[in-house]
Amino acid sequence: MKEPVQKSRIPAGKAFVIQELVAPYFDVNWHFHSEYQLFVVLKGRGTRFVGDRTTSFKEGDLVLTGPNLPHLWKNDKAYHDPTNGLETHGIVIYFPDNFLNNSVFELEELEGIAKLLQLSKRGIEVVGETNLRITQLMQELLELKGLARFQQLLHLLDVLAQSQDYQLITDAGYLNTNKESEKDRMGQVYEYVMQHYSSKITLQEVAQLCNLSVSAFSRYFKSRVNKPFSDFLTEVRISHACKLLHESDQNISEIAFSCGFYTLSNFNKLFRERLHKSPKEYRKEFQASRFL
């Protein structure tokens, strides 16, 4: 795996940075950084990791993450094969953890934005009409210069602050206990799981990857991700199963096997535990929603 990429990209004298990302796939490095980050996916699909949560992502995925909240948008394997000719497209905004020299947390006029930034410590997924509006504002922001850029950012944050079209991502008790020096180790685990989730993965394998004993790895991983490795692996597999239930016509047994579940009964049990419905019900509800 490549070395983690340093995400501090705000030059001295600038209030924030906005970048348009066009590449075969998004950054492959699991990481965290001191800036707030607002990221929208315009093109591309895969699995999203934010804090202690794993889910699939697709076009329209819009997330605000607070400082030092670990994250990774990992594209599906197909994007990493150049013969497929696939491409990703996104827009990302970085602004510093001392945004407006922290006056945002002191001024009455910015109270709504201050609350928004506090919530972003758990990660905020923006949905509904607000998602469409913020995406439009981000696209417009790419073309603005000077004071108009800064005014647009404040307007964008104010729209977010006044909206109820959002979902908090991590558990309330999640705390990032990772150290800067551990980014590569955790990144290796995430990469290994994404490459092998459809096969049997043992604790011995991932522990060896990290040069730890099984017991030490189990303690280490749970302290960093807020859950046992087995639960994390199940979340990854369920996330891919949901994607296949959306995008393919494979039967449920085929999906279960291709996502690393070796008995249909176990797949159905774990799926229901996490989504409170069976795979069949999940697929039926999704198909019905497409015609609303």
Order of alpha helices (4+ residues) and beta strands (2+ residues): beta-beta-beta-beta-beta-beta-beta-alpha-beta-alpha-alpha-beta-alpha-alpha-alpha-alpha-alpha-alpha-alpha
